Amino acid sequence: MSAPSSLPSLPRVFRVRAGVELKEFFRQRESVVFTLMFPVILLVVFGAVLDYEIGGGVSFTQYFMAGVIAAGILGASLQNMAIGIATERSDGTLKHLAGTPMPKAAYFIGKVVQVLAVTVATIAILLVVGKVLYGIDLPSGTQWLTFAWVALLGSAACTLLGIAVSSLPKNGRSASAMVTPFALVLQFISGVFFRFDQIPEWMQTVAAVFPLKWMAQGLRSVFLPDALAAQEPAGSWELGRVALVLAAWVVVGLLLCVRTFRWRDRADG
């Protein structure tokens, strides 16, 4: 009598699930173009059209670099998770996975790995394009450390928010129509497409509630000279506050995920 086969180890389950998530993402041409290439297209277009100095010998493209990277992180995390998970819930994928022996944690780990991979790829492409086409000055020395923790905290906060927001749409078809306009409005008021000090004060106040504004501000600190910190609302980069706000959104996002996440579509009860 043969011995019963043992279940795969958790690390193996997590690796397999992460591989599945990555393959599914990169097989969807629309997802790759919209999530991975859209920020690159924005950089190329805005860099070519808005070719002027904002002061101190700094070009708008140099300023825009921080914002477009922040927008790329938002797209790879919040938008990607909110729309993708809502679609999987609507087409029954989540219901099916919940009924398998796979640990539910493996699903979320797979999503996190997908977000990290897409985020790193997006940032790398943007840095190369910015340097080659527009001669962007890249971070140096300890600036890379600031770049890393801002990107990591921002990605974590937006990923958790995306998972939570995925429960809001009625179905997968309405997810994009709900999430995309929200993300675009955030980008317009958070200093992505315009200098943040030129945005009306009430819009600055609204933007300060959400993580995108703080991500863009933290990234500006590594792409712009310290002299331009005077253009920020507080007259400095406020990196301590950037860290606190993004960390707070990680906690809030996690709590919202626990409270709102559903494996079944609303129509299933």
Sequence and secondary structure as in RCSB ss.txt:
>XXXX:A:sequence
MSAPSSLPSLPRVFRVRAGVELKEFFRQRESVVFTLMFPVILLVVFGAVLDYEIGGGVSFTQYFMAGVIAAGILG
ASLQNMAIGIATERSDGTLKHLAGTPMPKAAYFIGKVVQVLAVTVATIAILLVVGKVLYGIDLPSGTQWLTFAWV
ALLGSAACTLLGIAVSSLPKNGRSASAMVTPFALVLQFISGVFFRFDQIPEWMQTVAAVFPLKWMAQGLRSVFLP
DALAAQEPAGSWELGRVALVLAAWVVVGLLLCVRTFRWRDRADG
>XXXX:A:secstr
         HHHHHHHHHHHHHHHHHH HHHIIIIIIHHHHHHHHHHHH   EEETTEEHHHHHHHHHHHHHHHI
IIIIHHHHHHHHHHHTTHHHHHHTSSS HHHHHHHHHHHHHHHHHHHHHHHHHHHHHHH      TTHHHHHHHH
HHHHHHHHHHHHHHHTTSSSSHHHHHHHHHHHHHHHHHHTTSSS GGGS HHHHHHHTTSHHHHHHHHHHHHHS 
GGGGGGSTTSS  HHHHHHHHHHHHHHHHHHHHHH  SS GGG 
